Amino acid sequence: MLSDTAIAAQARVEPIRAVADQLGVDERDLIPYGNQIAKVHLNALSRPRQRSGKSRLILVSATTPTAAGEGKTTTSIGLGQAFRQLGESVCIALREPSLGPCLGMKGGATGGGYSQILPVDRINLHFTGDFHAVTSANNLISASLDNHIYWDNPLQIDPRIVEWRRVMDMNDRSLRKIVLGLGGRFQGIPREGGFDITAASEIMAILCLANDMDDLRRRLDRILIGYTYKGEAVFLKALGITDAVLALLRDAVHPNLVQTLEGTPVLMHGGPFANIAHGCNSVFATRMAMHFSDWAITEAGFGFDLGAEKFFDIKCRSAGLDPDGVILVTTIRALKMHGGKSTDRLTEPDTQAVHDGLENLDKHIESVMQFNKKPIVALNRFEADTDDEIRLVKERANQDGVFFAESRHFMEGGEGSKDLAHQVMAAVNGGRPFQPLYDLDIPVIEKVRAVSKGMYGADSVAFTKEAEKDLKKVEELGMDKLPICIAKAPSSLSDDPALHGRPRDFEVTVRNIQINSGAGFLVVLTGAIMRMPGLPRKPKALDVKVLPDGTIEGIG
């Protein structure tokens, strides 16, 4: 099979104007970034919907991620292409890539094989600058806050308990904890600080959860930036720079329009990680996909226990969304890993390893059903998979009473996902309204227990002394009614990344609780999870090559 780069090079790319016409986007709302990328102005959402009937929202999630890969993004792309081949009106809504993973461990976020989004290199490298706008907006707050403290500090902000951190869109473990303001009296006030990755920033979360521009302003105003010497909370509104922050985000608020290899429209917008943030693309893009098509396909990051739980309990609750169908993606290779097989032997036929790994699939099916939804299991098929191995997965799905489809989108594009598309169409007819996992009025501790036990299968939850102090502050500020966003290792249902399969008899340890009052949730840090990742020993940046003609390889 050809490489992803070679496949993409052979694709017939439609002018972005033609892709917009396919959706029915008014020319007044299209903001071109060259011939292959455009932004769609938010004004498009205020124009009458041209299509009759209700748009169907399909959420794509997966079993617990492994080094073998599950393929949520390729499945989303392949499914969208299949719907288009079947003559259906469809639009895909996905997150934008972050430079950290692109040049770090995971690589790009534009799919692979015959289920890719184009142009690969531009999307994965800077795209339309949304990440940079979020980074600049975040760091304007940091600079303004330190400047306020430097110039006589009229708000009496205590430098020892500043909550706001700087961000950058790159993995850099050396910046997790730093000391600011060194160099003498004219260089600022010395204090401890640090960097998070842009994808984990509260500005990114706010951009992705805002329902409209007025809501965006309100959320920015209520960002908690620190405390006074008397212990009183200080919010961004007090600094008087909300309009400047909005100015930096002016263009970033509009979703980006691109296309798949087969010309299916894709709206890519926002990029919060799911292990350390809420893991969903923007509400703006999701609503726009539903506004312009009969089928809107979106994705929630990592396994169902992380991104999809937050999709339901945070995004759907905040935006009034309710998916009509939920897809659980898995692979034979991933199930073998969950069954105890080593990474270097995943292409060997092994029905016993698949059987043992099915416990992980079972848990995720149970988790979907806790939201009053019935999933479709999508088996992302690879060349080494055997019919006997696949039969085991299908039988387990049937045993669990859920839909099943084998998908060959990586090798065959939309044609290989038609069975999955038919299963999705059949499944949504029996759609039921979603049910949140927890009530917002219960104590924060009970919310954490509800997610830890319901989604992860934990026996108990332990709070460190530091977490208990954080919890007390949350309660004092009256923010204990907010939903929670648990930051947890993505490679395990537990908070221990080394535990595969379906761990049992384990405890989740909460070490800190951070208030994201603007985004409207509490970030619950578990285990050893970091909000600034580090680069691996051999980062993907080593694979990037710029050819004499300007073509970039190794970034997909």
SULLIN-V421386 format. One record per residue. N is the residue number from 1. RES is the residue in one letter. SS is DSSP state (2 for helix, 1 for strand, 0 for the rest). OMEGA is omega in whole degrees, 0 to 359 (none if undefined). Layout:
n=N res=RES ss=SS omega=OMEGA
n=N res=RES ss=SS omega=OMEGA
This chain:
n=1 res=M ss=0 omega=178
n=2 res=L ss=0 omega=175
n=3 res=S ss=0 omega=178
n=4 res=D ss=2 omega=181
n=5 res=T ss=2 omega=180
n=6 res=A ss=2 omega=179
n=7 res=I ss=2 omega=181
n=8 res=A ss=2 omega=182
n=9 res=A ss=2 omega=181
n=10 res=Q ss=2 omega=186
n=11 res=A ss=0 omega=174
n=12 res=R ss=0 omega=185
n=13 res=V ss=0 omega=178
n=14 res=E ss=0 omega=171
n=15 res=P ss=0 omega=185
n=16 res=I ss=2 omega=176
n=17 res=R ss=2 omega=179
n=18 res=A ss=2 omega=178
n=19 res=V ss=2 omega=178
n=20 res=A ss=2 omega=178
n=21 res=D ss=2 omega=179
n=22 res=Q ss=2 omega=179
n=23 res=L ss=2 omega=185
n=24 res=G ss=0 omega=179
n=25 res=V ss=0 omega=177
n=26 res=D ss=0 omega=182
n=27 res=E ss=2 omega=179
n=28 res=R ss=2 omega=185
n=29 res=D ss=2 omega=183
n=30 res=L ss=1 omega=180
n=31 res=I ss=1 omega=186
n=32 res=P ss=1 omega=170
n=33 res=Y ss=0 omega=188
n=34 res=G ss=0 omega=186
n=35 res=N ss=0 omega=186
n=36 res=Q ss=0 omega=183
n=37 res=I ss=0 omega=173
n=38 res=A ss=1 omega=167
n=39 res=K ss=1 omega=176
n=40 res=V ss=1 omega=184
n=41 res=H ss=0 omega=179
n=42 res=L ss=2 omega=176
n=43 res=N ss=2 omega=181
n=44 res=A ss=2 omega=181
n=45 res=L ss=2 omega=180
n=46 res=S ss=2 omega=178
n=47 res=R ss=0 omega=182
n=48 res=P ss=0 omega=176
n=49 res=R ss=0 omega=185
n=50 res=Q ss=0 omega=184
n=51 res=R ss=0 omega=179
n=52 res=S ss=0 omega=178
n=53 res=G ss=0 omega=185
n=54 res=K ss=0 omega=174
n=55 res=S ss=0 omega=178
n=56 res=R ss=1 omega=179
n=57 res=L ss=1 omega=181
n=58 res=I ss=1 omega=179
n=59 res=L ss=1 omega=177
n=60 res=V ss=1 omega=176
n=61 res=S ss=1 omega=186
n=62 res=A ss=1 omega=171
n=63 res=T ss=0 omega=183
n=64 res=T ss=0 omega=183
n=65 res=P ss=0 omega=175
n=66 res=T ss=0 omega=177
n=67 res=A ss=0 omega=180
n=68 res=A ss=0 omega=179
n=69 res=G ss=0 omega=180
n=70 res=E ss=0 omega=174
n=71 res=G ss=0 omega=177
n=72 res=K ss=2 omega=184
n=73 res=T ss=2 omega=178
n=74 res=T ss=2 omega=178
n=75 res=T ss=2 omega=178
n=76 res=S ss=2 omega=181
n=77 res=I ss=2 omega=180
n=78 res=G ss=2 omega=179
n=79 res=L ss=2 omega=177
n=80 res=G ss=2 omega=178
n=81 res=Q ss=2 omega=179
n=82 res=A ss=2 omega=178
n=83 res=F ss=2 omega=180
n=84 res=R ss=2 omega=178
n=85 res=Q ss=2 omega=179
n=86 res=L ss=0 omega=177
n=87 res=G ss=0 omega=181
n=88 res=E ss=0 omega=174
n=89 res=S ss=0 omega=188
n=90 res=V ss=1 omega=172
n=91 res=C ss=1 omega=180
n=92 res=I ss=1 omega=179
n=93 res=A ss=1 omega=185
n=94 res=L ss=1 omega=175
n=95 res=R ss=0 omega=173
n=96 res=E ss=0 omega=176
n=97 res=P ss=0 omega=172
n=98 res=S ss=0 omega=179
n=99 res=L ss=2 omega=181
n=100 res=G ss=2 omega=178
n=101 res=P ss=2 omega=181
n=102 res=C ss=2 omega=182
n=103 res=L ss=0 omega=182
n=104 res=G ss=0 omega=187
n=105 res=M ss=0 omega=190
n=106 res=K ss=0 omega=187
n=107 res=G ss=0 omega=186
n=108 res=G ss=0 omega=184
n=109 res=A ss=0 omega=181
n=110 res=T ss=0 omega=178
n=111 res=G ss=1 omega=182
n=112 res=G ss=1 omega=181
n=113 res=G ss=0 omega=180
n=114 res=Y ss=0 omega=174
n=115 res=S ss=1 omega=182
n=116 res=Q ss=1 omega=174
n=117 res=I ss=1 omega=183
n=118 res=L ss=1 omega=358
n=119 res=P ss=0 omega=188
n=120 res=V ss=2 omega=187
n=121 res=D ss=2 omega=182
n=122 res=R ss=2 omega=180
n=123 res=I ss=2 omega=184
n=124 res=N ss=2 omega=180
n=125 res=L ss=0 omega=174
n=126 res=H ss=0 omega=179
n=127 res=F ss=0 omega=180
n=128 res=T ss=0 omega=175
n=129 res=G ss=0 omega=182
n=130 res=D ss=2 omega=181
n=131 res=F ss=2 omega=180
n=132 res=H ss=2 omega=177
n=133 res=A ss=2 omega=178
n=134 res=V ss=2 omega=179
n=135 res=T ss=2 omega=181
n=136 res=S ss=2 omega=179
n=137 res=A ss=2 omega=179
n=138 res=N ss=2 omega=186
n=139 res=N ss=2 omega=169
n=140 res=L ss=2 omega=178
n=141 res=I ss=2 omega=180
n=142 res=S ss=2 omega=182
n=143 res=A ss=2 omega=181
n=144 res=S ss=2 omega=180
n=145 res=L ss=2 omega=180
n=146 res=D ss=2 omega=177
n=147 res=N ss=2 omega=178
n=148 res=H ss=2 omega=179
n=149 res=I ss=2 omega=181
n=150 res=Y ss=2 omega=183
n=151 res=W ss=0 omega=170
n=152 res=D ss=0 omega=170
n=153 res=N ss=0 omega=182
n=154 res=P ss=0 omega=178
n=155 res=L ss=0 omega=180
n=156 res=Q ss=0 omega=178
n=157 res=I ss=1 omega=180
n=158 res=D ss=0 omega=182
n=159 res=P ss=2 omega=183
n=160 res=R ss=2 omega=182
n=161 res=I ss=2 omega=172
n=162 res=V ss=0 omega=183
n=163 res=E ss=0 omega=189
n=164 res=W ss=0 omega=181
n=165 res=R ss=0 omega=175
n=166 res=R ss=1 omega=179
n=167 res=V ss=1 omega=170
n=168 res=M ss=1 omega=183
n=169 res=D ss=0 omega=179
n=170 res=M ss=0 omega=175
n=171 res=N ss=0 omega=181
n=172 res=D ss=0 omega=184
n=173 res=R ss=2 omega=182
n=174 res=S ss=2 omega=183
n=175 res=L ss=2 omega=182
n=176 res=R ss=0 omega=179
n=177 res=K ss=0 omega=182
n=178 res=I ss=1 omega=173
n=179 res=V ss=1 omega=183
n=180 res=L ss=1 omega=169
n=181 res=G ss=0 omega=177
n=182 res=L ss=0 omega=175
n=183 res=G ss=0 omega=177
n=184 res=G ss=0 omega=190
n=185 res=R ss=2 omega=182
n=186 res=F ss=2 omega=184
n=187 res=Q ss=2 omega=180
n=188 res=G ss=0 omega=180
n=189 res=I ss=0 omega=181
n=190 res=P ss=0 omega=175
n=191 res=R ss=1 omega=175
n=192 res=E ss=1 omega=177
n=193 res=G ss=1 omega=179
n=194 res=G ss=0 omega=181
n=195 res=F ss=1 omega=164
n=196 res=D ss=1 omega=174
n=197 res=I ss=1 omega=185
n=198 res=T ss=2 omega=182
n=199 res=A ss=2 omega=180
n=200 res=A ss=2 omega=185
n=201 res=S ss=0 omega=178
n=202 res=E ss=2 omega=177
n=203 res=I ss=2 omega=178
n=204 res=M ss=2 omega=180
n=205 res=A ss=2 omega=180
n=206 res=I ss=2 omega=178
n=207 res=L ss=2 omega=185
n=208 res=C ss=2 omega=182
n=209 res=L ss=2 omega=181
n=210 res=A ss=0 omega=180
n=211 res=N ss=0 omega=177
n=212 res=D ss=0 omega=185
n=213 res=M ss=2 omega=177
n=214 res=D ss=2 omega=177
n=215 res=D ss=2 omega=178
n=216 res=L ss=2 omega=179
n=217 res=R ss=2 omega=181
n=218 res=R ss=2 omega=181
n=219 res=R ss=2 omega=178
n=220 res=L ss=2 omega=180
n=221 res=D ss=2 omega=187
n=222 res=R ss=0 omega=174
n=223 res=I ss=0 omega=176
n=224 res=L ss=1 omega=182
n=225 res=I ss=1 omega=180
n=226 res=G ss=1 omega=182
n=227 res=Y ss=1 omega=176
n=228 res=T ss=1 omega=177
n=229 res=Y ss=0 omega=178
n=230 res=K ss=0 omega=178
n=231 res=G ss=0 omega=179
n=232 res=E ss=0 omega=182
n=233 res=A ss=1 omega=176
n=234 res=V ss=1 omega=182
n=235 res=F ss=1 omega=186
n=236 res=L ss=2 omega=182
n=237 res=K ss=2 omega=183
n=238 res=A ss=2 omega=180
n=239 res=L ss=2 omega=177
n=240 res=G ss=0 omega=183
n=241 res=I ss=0 omega=182
n=242 res=T ss=2 omega=180
n=243 res=D ss=2 omega=178
n=244 res=A ss=2 omega=177
n=245 res=V ss=2 omega=177
n=246 res=L ss=2 omega=179
n=247 res=A ss=2 omega=178
n=248 res=L ss=2 omega=181
n=249 res=L ss=0 omega=188
n=250 res=R ss=0 omega=182
n=251 res=D ss=0 omega=183
n=252 res=A ss=0 omega=182
n=253 res=V ss=0 omega=184
n=254 res=H ss=0 omega=181
n=255 res=P ss=1 omega=181
n=256 res=N ss=1 omega=180
n=257 res=L ss=1 omega=174
n=258 res=V ss=1 omega=184
n=259 res=Q ss=1 omega=175
n=260 res=T ss=1 omega=177
n=261 res=L ss=0 omega=183
n=262 res=E ss=0 omega=176
n=263 res=G ss=0 omega=177
n=264 res=T ss=0 omega=181
n=265 res=P ss=1 omega=178
n=266 res=V ss=1 omega=172
n=267 res=L ss=1 omega=180
n=268 res=M ss=1 omega=185
n=269 res=H ss=0 omega=180
n=270 res=G ss=0 omega=182
n=271 res=G ss=0 omega=177
n=272 res=P ss=0 omega=174
n=273 res=F ss=0 omega=180
n=274 res=A ss=0 omega=179
n=275 res=N ss=0 omega=181
n=276 res=I ss=0 omega=176
n=277 res=A ss=0 omega=186
n=278 res=H ss=0 omega=163
n=279 res=G ss=0 omega=182
n=280 res=C ss=1 omega=174
n=281 res=N ss=0 omega=188
n=282 res=S ss=0 omega=172
n=283 res=V ss=2 omega=179
n=284 res=F ss=2 omega=183
n=285 res=A ss=2 omega=179
n=286 res=T ss=2 omega=179
n=287 res=R ss=2 omega=180
n=288 res=M ss=2 omega=177
n=289 res=A ss=2 omega=178
n=290 res=M ss=2 omega=181
n=291 res=H ss=2 omega=187
n=292 res=F ss=2 omega=184
n=293 res=S ss=0 omega=177
n=294 res=D ss=0 omega=179
n=295 res=W ss=1 omega=177
n=296 res=A ss=1 omega=183
n=297 res=I ss=1 omega=180
n=298 res=T ss=1 omega=188
n=299 res=E ss=1 omega=173
n=300 res=A ss=1 omega=191
n=301 res=G ss=0 omega=180
n=302 res=F ss=0 omega=183
n=303 res=G ss=0 omega=181
n=304 res=F ss=2 omega=183
n=305 res=D ss=2 omega=181
n=306 res=L ss=2 omega=186
n=307 res=G ss=2 omega=185
n=308 res=A ss=2 omega=176
n=309 res=E ss=2 omega=180
n=310 res=K ss=2 omega=175
n=311 res=F ss=2 omega=181
n=312 res=F ss=2 omega=190
n=313 res=D ss=2 omega=179
n=314 res=I ss=2 omega=187
n=315 res=K ss=2 omega=182
n=316 res=C ss=2 omega=180
n=317 res=R ss=2 omega=183
n=318 res=S ss=2 omega=188
n=319 res=A ss=2 omega=181
n=320 res=G ss=0 omega=179
n=321 res=L ss=0 omega=178
n=322 res=D ss=0 omega=183
n=323 res=P ss=0 omega=179
n=324 res=D ss=0 omega=179
n=325 res=G ss=1 omega=179
n=326 res=V ss=1 omega=178
n=327 res=I ss=1 omega=174
n=328 res=L ss=1 omega=181
n=329 res=V ss=1 omega=173
n=330 res=T ss=1 omega=177
n=331 res=T ss=0 omega=175
n=332 res=I ss=2 omega=181
n=333 res=R ss=2 omega=180
n=334 res=A ss=2 omega=180
n=335 res=L ss=2 omega=176
n=336 res=K ss=2 omega=178
n=337 res=M ss=2 omega=177
n=338 res=H ss=2 omega=177
n=339 res=G ss=0 omega=174
n=340 res=G ss=0 omega=182
n=341 res=K ss=0 omega=183
n=342 res=S ss=0 omega=185
n=343 res=T ss=2 omega=184
n=344 res=D ss=2 omega=181
n=345 res=R ss=2 omega=186
n=346 res=L ss=0 omega=180
n=347 res=T ss=0 omega=177
n=348 res=E ss=0 omega=175
n=349 res=P ss=0 omega=182
n=350 res=D ss=0 omega=182
n=351 res=T ss=2 omega=180
n=352 res=Q ss=2 omega=179
n=353 res=A ss=2 omega=177
n=354 res=V ss=2 omega=180
n=355 res=H ss=2 omega=181
n=356 res=D ss=2 omega=182
n=357 res=G ss=2 omega=182
n=358 res=L ss=2 omega=176
n=359 res=E ss=2 omega=179
n=360 res=N ss=2 omega=177
n=361 res=L ss=2 omega=179
n=362 res=D ss=2 omega=183
n=363 res=K ss=2 omega=181
n=364 res=H ss=2 omega=175
n=365 res=I ss=2 omega=177
n=366 res=E ss=2 omega=182
n=367 res=S ss=2 omega=178
n=368 res=V ss=2 omega=183
n=369 res=M ss=2 omega=177
n=370 res=Q ss=2 omega=176
n=371 res=F ss=0 omega=179
n=372 res=N ss=0 omega=177
n=373 res=K ss=0 omega=179
n=374 res=K ss=0 omega=188
n=375 res=P ss=0 omega=168
n=376 res=I ss=1 omega=177
n=377 res=V ss=1 omega=179
n=378 res=A ss=1 omega=178
n=379 res=L ss=1 omega=178
n=380 res=N ss=1 omega=189
n=381 res=R ss=0 omega=175
n=382 res=F ss=0 omega=188
n=383 res=E ss=0 omega=184
n=384 res=A ss=0 omega=182
n=385 res=D ss=0 omega=179
n=386 res=T ss=0 omega=179
n=387 res=D ss=2 omega=179
n=388 res=D ss=2 omega=179
n=389 res=E ss=2 omega=180
n=390 res=I ss=2 omega=179
n=391 res=R ss=2 omega=179
n=392 res=L ss=2 omega=181
n=393 res=V ss=2 omega=180
n=394 res=K ss=2 omega=179
n=395 res=E ss=2 omega=179
n=396 res=R ss=2 omega=177
n=397 res=A ss=2 omega=178
n=398 res=N ss=2 omega=179
n=399 res=Q ss=2 omega=179
n=400 res=D ss=0 omega=176
n=401 res=G ss=0 omega=180
n=402 res=V ss=0 omega=179
n=403 res=F ss=1 omega=179
n=404 res=F ss=1 omega=174
n=405 res=A ss=1 omega=173
n=406 res=E ss=1 omega=182
n=407 res=S ss=1 omega=181
n=408 res=R ss=0 omega=187
n=409 res=H ss=2 omega=181
n=410 res=F ss=2 omega=182
n=411 res=M ss=2 omega=190
n=412 res=E ss=2 omega=181
n=413 res=G ss=2 omega=182
n=414 res=G ss=2 omega=180
n=415 res=E ss=2 omega=182
n=416 res=G ss=2 omega=180
n=417 res=S ss=2 omega=183
n=418 res=K ss=2 omega=178
n=419 res=D ss=2 omega=177
n=420 res=L ss=2 omega=179
n=421 res=A ss=2 omega=179
n=422 res=H ss=2 omega=179
n=423 res=Q ss=2 omega=178
n=424 res=V ss=2 omega=180
n=425 res=M ss=2 omega=179
n=426 res=A ss=2 omega=185
n=427 res=A ss=2 omega=187
n=428 res=V ss=2 omega=180
n=429 res=N ss=0 omega=178
n=430 res=G ss=0 omega=184
n=431 res=G ss=0 omega=179
n=432 res=R ss=0 omega=180
n=433 res=P ss=0 omega=183
n=434 res=F ss=0 omega=180
n=435 res=Q ss=0 omega=180
n=436 res=P ss=0 omega=182
n=437 res=L ss=0 omega=182
n=438 res=Y ss=0 omega=176
n=439 res=D ss=0 omega=182
n=440 res=L ss=0 omega=184
n=441 res=D ss=0 omega=180
n=442 res=I ss=0 omega=180
n=443 res=P ss=0 omega=181
n=444 res=V ss=2 omega=180
n=445 res=I ss=2 omega=181
n=446 res=E ss=2 omega=175
n=447 res=K ss=2 omega=179
n=448 res=V ss=2 omega=178
n=449 res=R ss=2 omega=181
n=450 res=A ss=2 omega=180
n=451 res=V ss=2 omega=183
n=452 res=S ss=2 omega=180
n=453 res=K ss=2 omega=184
n=454 res=G ss=2 omega=184
n=455 res=M ss=2 omega=186
n=456 res=Y ss=2 omega=184
n=457 res=G ss=0 omega=181
n=458 res=A ss=0 omega=175
n=459 res=D ss=0 omega=185
n=460 res=S ss=1 omega=178
n=461 res=V ss=1 omega=178
n=462 res=A ss=1 omega=178
n=463 res=F ss=1 omega=175
n=464 res=T ss=0 omega=177
n=465 res=K ss=2 omega=179
n=466 res=E ss=2 omega=179
n=467 res=A ss=2 omega=178
n=468 res=E ss=2 omega=176
n=469 res=K ss=2 omega=179
n=470 res=D ss=2 omega=181
n=471 res=L ss=2 omega=179
n=472 res=K ss=2 omega=179
n=473 res=K ss=2 omega=177
n=474 res=V ss=2 omega=182
n=475 res=E ss=2 omega=179
n=476 res=E ss=2 omega=181
n=477 res=L ss=0 omega=180
n=478 res=G ss=0 omega=182
n=479 res=M ss=0 omega=181
n=480 res=D ss=0 omega=178
n=481 res=K ss=0 omega=180
n=482 res=L ss=0 omega=172
n=483 res=P ss=1 omega=182
n=484 res=I ss=1 omega=177
n=485 res=C ss=1 omega=186
n=486 res=I ss=1 omega=175
n=487 res=A ss=1 omega=189
n=488 res=K ss=0 omega=176
n=489 res=A ss=0 omega=182
n=490 res=P ss=0 omega=188
n=491 res=S ss=0 omega=178
n=492 res=S ss=0 omega=172
n=493 res=L ss=0 omega=178
n=494 res=S ss=0 omega=174
n=495 res=D ss=0 omega=175
n=496 res=D ss=0 omega=186
n=497 res=P ss=0 omega=183
n=498 res=A ss=0 omega=184
n=499 res=L ss=0 omega=179
n=500 res=H ss=0 omega=179
n=501 res=G ss=0 omega=177
n=502 res=R ss=0 omega=181
n=503 res=P ss=0 omega=178
n=504 res=R ss=0 omega=176
n=505 res=D ss=0 omega=179
n=506 res=F ss=0 omega=181
n=507 res=E ss=1 omega=175
n=508 res=V ss=1 omega=181
n=509 res=T ss=1 omega=176
n=510 res=V ss=1 omega=183
n=511 res=R ss=1 omega=178
n=512 res=N ss=1 omega=173
n=513 res=I ss=1 omega=180
n=514 res=Q ss=1 omega=182
n=515 res=I ss=1 omega=172
n=516 res=N ss=1 omega=187
n=517 res=S ss=0 omega=177
n=518 res=G ss=0 omega=177
n=519 res=A ss=0 omega=178
n=520 res=G ss=0 omega=174
n=521 res=F ss=1 omega=176
n=522 res=L ss=1 omega=177
n=523 res=V ss=1 omega=182
n=524 res=V ss=1 omega=182
n=525 res=L ss=1 omega=181
n=526 res=T ss=1 omega=176
n=527 res=G ss=0 omega=182
n=528 res=A ss=0 omega=185
n=529 res=I ss=0 omega=180
n=530 res=M ss=0 omega=176
n=531 res=R ss=0 omega=169
n=532 res=M ss=0 omega=181
n=533 res=P ss=0 omega=173
n=534 res=G ss=0 omega=177
n=535 res=L ss=0 omega=176
n=536 res=P ss=0 omega=181
n=537 res=R ss=0 omega=179
n=538 res=K ss=0 omega=183
n=539 res=P ss=0 omega=180
n=540 res=K ss=2 omega=179
n=541 res=A ss=2 omega=180
n=542 res=L ss=2 omega=183
n=543 res=D ss=2 omega=185
n=544 res=V ss=0 omega=178
n=545 res=K ss=1 omega=173
n=546 res=V ss=1 omega=183
n=547 res=L ss=0 omega=182
n=548 res=P ss=0 omega=180
n=549 res=D ss=0 omega=179
n=550 res=G ss=0 omega=178
n=551 res=T ss=0 omega=179
n=552 res=I ss=1 omega=177
n=553 res=E ss=1 omega=174
n=554 res=G ss=0 omega=182
n=555 res=I ss=0 omega=183
n=556 res=G ss=0 omega=none
